[in-house]
Amino acid sequence: MKTIKLAAKPRNENGSAAVGRIRRGGSFPAVVYGAGNGNRNVQLNEHDFRQLLKGHAGENLIMDLDIEGGNTCKVLLKELQHHPLSGHILHADFFEVSMTKKLRIELPISLVGEPSGVSQQGGVLEHLLRTVEVECLPGDIIEKVNLDVSALNIGDTLTVSNIQLDAAKYHIISDATLAVATVAAPRAEEAAPVAEAGAAGPEVLTEKKVEEGAAAEEGKKGGKEDAKKPAGKEDAKAKEKK
């Protein structure tokens, strides 16, 4: 278990004006609760806090919080709020823990190794469950749980029951049947549709052109016959007059 020391000052003033002064001074407000001591308002230096957290995830990290005035307690960082634009810390919640009392926490799951189904079969590793809930003493808290996936082939799945933890220290709360990781078969690429020769569109247009050409040809023939008919009638009338 990693423990870091954190310095804080009591915060006696509340309200937006007081909080604004704290933030402008390079600090941020926080609250400490739990262990039957009620809520205590404190403030911490933002730069010092960031430096102490370097190299730590911040989750499930036991801290020795030294509140100015002689009050020291062990706490877990439960929530950290940041400004959406500037990234400055706006507020923090700390939970005071008893080192002799078990608590429930969410431990991150880290997948270790490269599955055979990925390296040899071209499958895809899917990480389905990111955390597992356990019950343990604060002194036994670990940063993450490692799960070896190197033996997985395509279609294989690891569940919570495959997580190996010391049963004397940790009681797993999460459902043992929950899937944690699996190797899926690669998705087949869909073949692009091949255009058929002589598509319906061009055929229709061609037929129309043929029909239009035939109609035009018939029109020409009809025109010639009509032109001949009047000429024949006029010749007959001329012969009768003679």
KADA-V989394 format. One record per residue. N is the residue number from 0. RES is the residue in one small letter. OMEGA is omega in whole degrees, -180 to 180 (999 if undefined). Layout:
N_RES_OMEGA, N_RES_OMEGA
//
This chain:
0_m_178, 1_k_179, 2_t_176, 3_i_-180, 4_k_-174, 5_l_180, 6_a_180, 7_a_176, 8_k_176, 9_p_178, 10_r_-176, 11_n_-179, 12_e_177, 13_n_180, 14_g_-176, 15_s_-179, 16_a_180, 17_a_179, 18_v_178, 19_g_179, 20_r_179, 21_i_-178, 22_r_178, 23_r_179, 24_g_177, 25_g_179, 26_s_176, 27_f_-179, 28_p_178, 29_a_177, 30_v_177, 31_v_-179, 32_y_179, 33_g_178, 34_a_176, 35_g_-179, 36_n_-179, 37_g_180, 38_n_177, 39_r_-180, 40_n_-180, 41_v_174, 42_q_-177, 43_l_176, 44_n_-174, 45_e_-178, 46_h_-180, 47_d_-179, 48_f_179, 49_r_180, 50_q_-179, 51_l_-178, 52_l_-180, 53_k_-179, 54_g_178, 55_h_179, 56_a_-179, 57_g_179, 58_e_177, 59_n_180, 60_l_178, 61_i_-180, 62_m_171, 63_d_-178, 64_l_-179, 65_d_-180, 66_i_-178, 67_e_-178, 68_g_174, 69_g_-179, 70_n_179, 71_t_179, 72_c_177, 73_k_-174, 74_v_170, 75_l_175, 76_l_-177, 77_k_-178, 78_e_179, 79_l_-178, 80_q_179, 81_h_173, 82_h_-175, 83_p_-178, 84_l_-176, 85_s_-178, 86_g_179, 87_h_178, 88_i_-179, 89_l_-175, 90_h_178, 91_a_175, 92_d_177, 93_f_178, 94_f_179, 95_e_-176, 96_v_171, 97_s_-175, 98_m_-180, 99_t_-178, 100_k_180, 101_k_177, 102_l_178, 103_r_179, 104_i_175, 105_e_178, 106_l_177, 107_p_177, 108_i_179, 109_s_179, 110_l_-175, 111_v_177, 112_g_177, 113_e_-178, 114_p_175, 115_s_179, 116_g_177, 117_v_-175, 118_s_-175, 119_q_-175, 120_q_177, 121_g_180, 122_g_-178, 123_v_178, 124_l_179, 125_e_178, 126_h_-170, 127_l_-178, 128_l_-173, 129_r_-179, 130_t_175, 131_v_-179, 132_e_180, 133_v_175, 134_e_-179, 135_c_174, 136_l_180, 137_p_-179, 138_g_-179, 139_d_-179, 140_i_176, 141_i_-176, 142_e_-177, 143_k_176, 144_v_179, 145_n_178, 146_l_-178, 147_d_-179, 148_v_-173, 149_s_-177, 150_a_-177, 151_l_171, 152_n_179, 153_i_-179, 154_g_179, 155_d_-180, 156_t_172, 157_l_-180, 158_t_178, 159_v_180, 160_s_179, 161_n_179, 162_i_-177, 163_q_176, 164_l_179, 165_d_-177, 166_a_179, 167_a_-178, 168_k_-172, 169_y_172, 170_h_-178, 171_i_-178, 172_i_-176, 173_s_179, 174_d_-176, 175_a_-177, 176_t_-179, 177_l_179, 178_a_180, 179_v_-178, 180_a_177, 181_t_175, 182_v_-178, 183_a_177, 184_a_179, 185_p_179, 186_r_179, 187_a_179, 188_e_180, 189_e_179, 190_a_180, 191_a_-180, 192_p_-179, 193_v_-179, 194_a_180, 195_e_179, 196_a_179, 197_g_-178, 198_a_-175, 199_a_-178, 200_g_-180, 201_p_-180, 202_e_-180, 203_v_180, 204_l_180, 205_t_179, 206_e_179, 207_k_-180, 208_k_179, 209_v_180, 210_e_180, 211_e_179, 212_g_180, 213_a_179, 214_a_180, 215_a_-180, 216_e_178, 217_e_179, 218_g_180, 219_k_180, 220_k_180, 221_g_-180, 222_g_-180, 223_k_-179, 224_e_179, 225_d_-180, 226_a_-179, 227_k_-176, 228_k_180, 229_p_-180, 230_a_-180, 231_g_180, 232_k_-179, 233_e_179, 234_d_180, 235_a_179, 236_k_-180, 237_a_180, 238_k_180, 239_e_180, 240_k_179, 241_k_999
//
